[in-house]
Amino acid sequence: MAASRTTAMAQPEFRLPGGTDRICIIGPTGSGKTVLGGWVLSRQRFSERPWVALDYKDEELWDKVGDPPMRRLRLGAMPGKQGLYRMSVRPGQEDELEAWLWKVWEKGNIGLFCDEVSLVPQKDAFKAILRQGRSKHIPVIACTQRPVGCDREVFSESQYMVSFGVADQFRDYPIVRGLFGETDVRTRLPRHNCYWYDVKQDHCFVLKPCPPPASIAATLKQAVPYSIFLSG
């Protein structure tokens, strides 16, 4: 990893999102944003809270993890107290998802992985989760290829911003301009490299490619607590 700018001070320490943080990962199709999101997910503590992946596209990475340990959850149902879950969502189910997100907000202490976050209803429930996620212990990993289709809270409420590049320089870039400090994310990086901006430290790192999907899936399998297999 290398900093995107130099200062007289020592380079800040690279950090991963904590248990109450939000991270937004931006990148076009095939850039590696979902894989990076999965790598961040694999570093979470599934014994402290459950994580639910909203699955809009039958994600292959989740297929590699398998069921178990990544249990399938029907839309509207709530997860257990720990573990990893996968919930299929389809266009036209916006009202059902909005109602479920309010349940998450009310219960708290549930992590959300939102691939294609622009498809999540941009209504009051998700906005409340983004704005109050820290106090309610609802961390969010949000991935998108089209920033122009997302509410501003997806970016403004994130403690970490990641960019693999933007698909549309004319419509997408103006949305993310200024979100990465002094770094111009239009500057192309080698394939699967990305800009990682730590908002609190006001520092942008350049990351090399993360491990491949099979390795991430294996890590997720090991990270999910064995006790959930016995809890029904």
Contacts in CASP RR format, 6 or more apart in sequence:
PFRMAT RR
TARGET T0000
AUTHOR 0000-0000-0000
METHOD contacts of the structure
MODEL  1
MAASRTTAMAQPEFRLPGGTDRICIIGPTGSGKTVLGGWVLSRQRFSERP
WVALDYKDEELWDKVGDPPMRRLRLGAMPGKQGLYRMSVRPGQEDELEAW
LWKVWEKGNIGLFCDEVSLVPQKDAFKAILRQGRSKHIPVIACTQRPVGC
DREVFSESQYMVSFGVADQFRDYPIVRGLFGETDVRTRLPRHNCYWYDVK
QDHCFVLKPCPPPASIAATLKQAVPYSIFLSG
1 14 0 8 1.000
1 196 0 8 1.000
1 205 0 8 1.000
1 206 0 8 1.000
1 207 0 8 1.000
1 208 0 8 1.000
2 205 0 8 1.000
2 206 0 8 1.000
3 11 0 8 1.000
3 203 0 8 1.000
3 204 0 8 1.000
3 205 0 8 1.000
3 206 0 8 1.000
4 182 0 8 1.000
4 183 0 8 1.000
4 195 0 8 1.000
4 204 0 8 1.000
4 205 0 8 1.000
4 206 0 8 1.000
5 182 0 8 1.000
5 183 0 8 1.000
5 204 0 8 1.000
11 203 0 8 1.000
12 198 0 8 1.000
12 201 0 8 1.000
12 203 0 8 1.000
14 196 0 8 1.000
14 198 0 8 1.000
14 205 0 8 1.000
15 198 0 8 1.000
15 201 0 8 1.000
16 40 0 8 1.000
16 43 0 8 1.000
17 23 0 8 1.000
17 40 0 8 1.000
17 139 0 8 1.000
17 141 0 8 1.000
17 159 0 8 1.000
17 160 0 8 1.000
18 139 0 8 1.000
19 44 0 8 1.000
19 45 0 8 1.000
19 48 0 8 1.000
19 49 0 8 1.000
19 137 0 8 1.000
19 139 0 8 1.000
20 133 0 8 1.000
20 134 0 8 1.000
20 135 0 8 1.000
20 137 0 8 1.000
20 138 0 8 1.000
20 139 0 8 1.000
21 134 0 8 1.000
21 139 0 8 1.000
21 158 0 8 1.000
21 159 0 8 1.000
21 160 0 8 1.000
22 130 0 8 1.000
22 133 0 8 1.000
22 139 0 8 1.000
22 140 0 8 1.000
22 141 0 8 1.000
22 142 0 8 1.000
22 157 0 8 1.000
22 158 0 8 1.000
22 159 0 8 1.000
22 160 0 8 1.000
23 37 0 8 1.000
23 40 0 8 1.000
23 140 0 8 1.000
23 141 0 8 1.000
23 142 0 8 1.000
23 158 0 8 1.000
23 159 0 8 1.000
23 160 0 8 1.000
23 161 0 8 1.000
23 162 0 8 1.000
24 117 0 8 1.000
24 142 0 8 1.000
24 143 0 8 1.000
24 144 0 8 1.000
24 154 0 8 1.000
24 155 0 8 1.000
24 158 0 8 1.000
24 160 0 8 1.000
24 161 0 8 1.000
24 162 0 8 1.000
25 33 0 8 1.000
25 36 0 8 1.000
25 37 0 8 1.000
25 40 0 8 1.000
25 141 0 8 1.000
25 142 0 8 1.000
25 143 0 8 1.000
25 144 0 8 1.000
25 162 0 8 1.000
25 163 0 8 1.000
25 164 0 8 1.000
25 194 0 8 1.000
26 33 0 8 1.000
26 143 0 8 1.000
26 144 0 8 1.000
26 145 0 8 1.000
26 147 0 8 1.000
26 161 0 8 1.000
26 162 0 8 1.000
26 163 0 8 1.000
26 164 0 8 1.000
26 165 0 8 1.000
26 166 0 8 1.000
26 172 0 8 1.000
26 176 0 8 1.000
27 33 0 8 1.000
27 143 0 8 1.000
27 144 0 8 1.000
27 145 0 8 1.000
27 163 0 8 1.000
27 164 0 8 1.000
27 165 0 8 1.000
27 166 0 8 1.000
27 167 0 8 1.000
28 145 0 8 1.000
28 164 0 8 1.000
28 165 0 8 1.000
28 166 0 8 1.000
28 167 0 8 1.000
29 145 0 8 1.000
29 167 0 8 1.000
31 145 0 8 1.000
31 164 0 8 1.000
31 165 0 8 1.000
31 192 0 8 1.000
31 194 0 8 1.000
32 164 0 8 1.000
32 192 0 8 1.000
33 143 0 8 1.000
33 144 0 8 1.000
33 145 0 8 1.000
33 162 0 8 1.000
33 164 0 8 1.000
33 194 0 8 1.000
34 59 0 8 1.000
34 61 0 8 1.000
34 115 0 8 1.000
34 143 0 8 1.000
35 61 0 8 1.000
35 210 0 8 1.000
35 212 0 8 1.000
35 213 0 8 1.000
35 216 0 8 1.000
36 162 0 8 1.000
36 164 0 8 1.000
36 194 0 8 1.000
36 207 0 8 1.000
36 210 0 8 1.000
37 113 0 8 1.000
37 141 0 8 1.000
37 143 0 8 1.000
38 61 0 8 1.000
38 113 0 8 1.000
38 141 0 8 1.000
38 216 0 8 1.000
38 220 0 8 1.000
39 210 0 8 1.000
39 211 0 8 1.000
39 216 0 8 1.000
40 141 0 8 1.000
41 51 0 8 1.000
41 53 0 8 1.000
41 113 0 8 1.000
41 141 0 8 1.000
41 220 0 8 1.000
42 216 0 8 1.000
42 219 0 8 1.000
42 220 0 8 1.000
42 223 0 8 1.000
44 51 0 8 1.000
44 111 0 8 1.000
44 139 0 8 1.000
44 223 0 8 1.000
46 82 0 8 1.000
46 83 0 8 1.000
46 84 0 8 1.000
46 223 0 8 1.000
46 224 0 8 1.000
46 225 0 8 1.000
47 82 0 8 1.000
47 83 0 8 1.000
47 225 0 8 1.000
48 82 0 8 1.000
48 109 0 8 1.000
49 81 0 8 1.000
49 82 0 8 1.000
49 109 0 8 1.000
49 110 0 8 1.000
49 111 0 8 1.000
49 137 0 8 1.000
50 79 0 8 1.000
50 80 0 8 1.000
50 81 0 8 1.000
50 82 0 8 1.000
50 83 0 8 1.000
50 84 0 8 1.000
50 85 0 8 1.000
50 110 0 8 1.000
50 111 0 8 1.000
51 83 0 8 1.000
51 84 0 8 1.000
51 85 0 8 1.000
51 110 0 8 1.000
51 111 0 8 1.000
51 112 0 8 1.000
51 113 0 8 1.000
52 73 0 8 1.000
52 79 0 8 1.000
52 85 0 8 1.000
52 86 0 8 1.000
52 87 0 8 1.000
52 104 0 8 1.000
52 110 0 8 1.000
52 111 0 8 1.000
52 112 0 8 1.000
52 113 0 8 1.000
53 59 0 8 1.000
53 62 0 8 1.000
53 70 0 8 1.000
53 84 0 8 1.000
53 85 0 8 1.000
53 86 0 8 1.000
53 87 0 8 1.000
53 113 0 8 1.000
53 115 0 8 1.000
54 87 0 8 1.000
54 89 0 8 1.000
54 97 0 8 1.000
54 112 0 8 1.000
54 113 0 8 1.000
54 114 0 8 1.000
54 115 0 8 1.000
54 120 0 8 1.000
55 62 0 8 1.000
55 86 0 8 1.000
55 87 0 8 1.000
55 88 0 8 1.000
55 89 0 8 1.000
55 115 0 8 1.000
56 89 0 8 1.000
56 90 0 8 1.000
56 115 0 8 1.000
56 116 0 8 1.000
56 119 0 8 1.000
57 115 0 8 1.000
57 116 0 8 1.000
58 88 0 8 1.000
59 115 0 8 1.000
60 213 0 8 1.000
61 213 0 8 1.000
61 216 0 8 1.000
61 217 0 8 1.000
62 70 0 8 1.000
62 86 0 8 1.000
64 213 0 8 1.000
64 214 0 8 1.000
64 217 0 8 1.000
65 84 0 8 1.000
65 217 0 8 1.000
65 220 0 8 1.000
65 221 0 8 1.000
66 217 0 8 1.000
66 221 0 8 1.000
67 86 0 8 1.000
68 224 0 8 1.000
68 228 0 8 1.000
68 229 0 8 1.000
69 83 0 8 1.000
69 84 0 8 1.000
69 220 0 8 1.000
69 221 0 8 1.000
69 224 0 8 1.000
69 228 0 8 1.000
69 229 0 8 1.000
70 84 0 8 1.000
70 85 0 8 1.000
70 86 0 8 1.000
70 220 0 8 1.000
70 224 0 8 1.000
71 79 0 8 1.000
71 83 0 8 1.000
71 84 0 8 1.000
71 85 0 8 1.000
71 86 0 8 1.000
71 228 0 8 1.000
72 85 0 8 1.000
72 86 0 8 1.000
72 87 0 8 1.000
72 88 0 8 1.000
73 79 0 8 1.000
73 85 0 8 1.000
73 86 0 8 1.000
73 87 0 8 1.000
74 87 0 8 1.000
75 87 0 8 1.000
75 88 0 8 1.000
75 89 0 8 1.000
75 93 0 8 1.000
75 96 0 8 1.000
75 97 0 8 1.000
75 100 0 8 1.000
76 96 0 8 1.000
76 99 0 8 1.000
76 100 0 8 1.000
76 103 0 8 1.000
77 87 0 8 1.000
78 103 0 8 1.000
78 104 0 8 1.000
78 107 0 8 1.000
79 85 0 8 1.000
79 110 0 8 1.000
80 228 0 8 1.000
80 231 0 8 1.000
82 225 0 8 1.000
82 227 0 8 1.000
82 228 0 8 1.000
83 224 0 8 1.000
83 225 0 8 1.000
83 228 0 8 1.000
84 220 0 8 1.000
84 223 0 8 1.000
84 224 0 8 1.000
89 97 0 8 1.000
89 119 0 8 1.000
91 119 0 8 1.000
94 121 0 8 1.000
94 123 0 8 1.000
97 120 0 8 1.000
97 121 0 8 1.000
98 121 0 8 1.000
98 123 0 8 1.000
98 124 0 8 1.000
98 125 0 8 1.000
98 126 0 8 1.000
99 125 0 8 1.000
101 120 0 8 1.000
101 121 0 8 1.000
101 125 0 8 1.000
101 126 0 8 1.000
101 129 0 8 1.000
102 125 0 8 1.000
102 128 0 8 1.000
104 110 0 8 1.000
104 112 0 8 1.000
104 125 0 8 1.000
104 129 0 8 1.000
104 138 0 8 1.000
105 125 0 8 1.000
105 128 0 8 1.000
105 129 0 8 1.000
105 132 0 8 1.000
105 136 0 8 1.000
105 138 0 8 1.000
108 136 0 8 1.000
108 137 0 8 1.000
108 138 0 8 1.000
109 136 0 8 1.000
109 137 0 8 1.000
109 138 0 8 1.000
110 138 0 8 1.000
111 138 0 8 1.000
111 139 0 8 1.000
111 140 0 8 1.000
112 129 0 8 1.000
112 138 0 8 1.000
112 139 0 8 1.000
112 140 0 8 1.000
112 141 0 8 1.000
113 140 0 8 1.000
113 141 0 8 1.000
114 120 0 8 1.000
114 140 0 8 1.000
114 141 0 8 1.000
114 142 0 8 1.000
114 143 0 8 1.000
115 143 0 8 1.000
116 143 0 8 1.000
116 144 0 8 1.000
116 145 0 8 1.000
117 142 0 8 1.000
117 143 0 8 1.000
117 144 0 8 1.000
117 150 0 8 1.000
117 154 0 8 1.000
118 144 0 8 1.000
118 145 0 8 1.000
118 146 0 8 1.000
118 149 0 8 1.000
118 150 0 8 1.000
120 126 0 8 1.000
122 149 0 8 1.000
122 150 0 8 1.000
122 151 0 8 1.000
126 151 0 8 1.000
126 153 0 8 1.000
127 151 0 8 1.000
127 153 0 8 1.000
129 136 0 8 1.000
129 138 0 8 1.000
129 140 0 8 1.000
130 140 0 8 1.000
130 153 0 8 1.000
130 154 0 8 1.000
130 157 0 8 1.000
131 153 0 8 1.000
131 157 0 8 1.000
132 138 0 8 1.000
133 139 0 8 1.000
133 140 0 8 1.000
142 150 0 8 1.000
142 154 0 8 1.000
142 158 0 8 1.000
144 150 0 8 1.000
144 154 0 8 1.000
145 167 0 8 1.000
146 167 0 8 1.000
146 168 0 8 1.000
146 172 0 8 1.000
147 155 0 8 1.000
147 166 0 8 1.000
147 172 0 8 1.000
147 175 0 8 1.000
147 176 0 8 1.000
148 168 0 8 1.000
148 171 0 8 1.000
148 172 0 8 1.000
148 175 0 8 1.000
150 175 0 8 1.000
155 161 0 8 1.000
155 175 0 8 1.000
155 176 0 8 1.000
155 179 0 8 1.000
158 199 0 8 1.000
159 198 0 8 1.000
159 199 0 8 1.000
159 200 0 8 1.000
160 196 0 8 1.000
160 197 0 8 1.000
160 198 0 8 1.000
160 199 0 8 1.000
161 176 0 8 1.000
161 179 0 8 1.000
161 180 0 8 1.000
161 195 0 8 1.000
161 196 0 8 1.000
161 197 0 8 1.000
161 199 0 8 1.000
162 194 0 8 1.000
162 195 0 8 1.000
162 196 0 8 1.000
162 197 0 8 1.000
162 207 0 8 1.000
163 176 0 8 1.000
163 180 0 8 1.000
163 185 0 8 1.000
163 194 0 8 1.000
163 195 0 8 1.000
163 197 0 8 1.000
164 189 0 8 1.000
164 192 0 8 1.000
164 193 0 8 1.000
164 194 0 8 1.000
165 185 0 8 1.000
165 186 0 8 1.000
165 188 0 8 1.000
165 194 0 8 1.000
166 172 0 8 1.000
166 173 0 8 1.000
166 176 0 8 1.000
166 185 0 8 1.000
166 186 0 8 1.000
169 186 0 8 1.000
173 185 0 8 1.000
173 186 0 8 1.000
176 185 0 8 1.000
179 197 0 8 1.000
180 195 0 8 1.000
180 197 0 8 1.000
180 204 0 8 1.000
181 197 0 8 1.000
181 202 0 8 1.000
181 204 0 8 1.000
182 204 0 8 1.000
183 195 0 8 1.000
183 197 0 8 1.000
183 204 0 8 1.000
185 195 0 8 1.000
189 195 0 8 1.000
189 206 0 8 1.000
191 209 0 8 1.000
192 208 0 8 1.000
192 209 0 8 1.000
192 210 0 8 1.000
193 206 0 8 1.000
193 207 0 8 1.000
193 208 0 8 1.000
193 209 0 8 1.000
194 206 0 8 1.000
194 207 0 8 1.000
195 204 0 8 1.000
195 205 0 8 1.000
195 206 0 8 1.000
195 207 0 8 1.000
196 204 0 8 1.000
196 205 0 8 1.000
196 206 0 8 1.000
196 207 0 8 1.000
197 203 0 8 1.000
197 204 0 8 1.000
197 205 0 8 1.000
198 204 0 8 1.000
198 205 0 8 1.000
210 216 0 8 1.000
211 219 0 8 1.000
END
